[in-house]
Amino acid sequence: MLFFVQKSRKKILFVVLSFVSVASISYSCLVPEKAKVTKTDTTEAGSGIDSVLIAQLGADDYGMKNYVMAFLKKGPKRWMLDSATAANLQKAHMENIVRLADEGKLVVAGPFLDNTELRGIYVFNVKSIEEAQKLCETDPAIKAGSLEMELHPWYGSAALLKVTEIHAKLAKKQP
């Protein structure tokens, strides 16, 4: 009986190994070979620091970078607009926000939820106040005097540059 069991185990093992071999060969014939990619370790000695991402985002040693923060404030001509004009202006304002974000110039934007002179913020991914000013001048609401901007250099996390990419995966509706 022991001889039969050992012979059966050998037979089962042979069948299993044969199946695995045939399956492996078949799989390798069916699946096109992927180009060999050299994987480079981009972390610094187990620290979790990603040097490629640092370079990509322009982060300094603190993981930070310079931006320009814009405070949107009620403009002097805000109350002169009829409701239809105000609605069209808001639509154009939102389209401009999306355009600037798509260009990578606008990192964060959003309204304040209280009803004060401050209406919202922009965080621009630019090097200077002058560059941010030029971008502000493309906003139809600013051109019309419905909003005005107050610009300040700001130092914040370089990770903010990933916000637009992540937001696109969350937003079910576009403005």
Secondary structure, DSSP 4 states (H G I P E B T S, - for coil): -HHHHHHHHHHHHHHHHHHHHHHHHHHHHHSPPPPP------BSTTS--BHHHHHHHT--TTSEEEEEEEEEEE-TTGGG--HHHHHHHHHHHHHHHHHHHHTTSEEEEEE-SS-SSEEEEEEE--S-HHHHHHHHTT-HHHHTTSEEEEEEEEEEEGGGGGHHHHHHTT-SS--
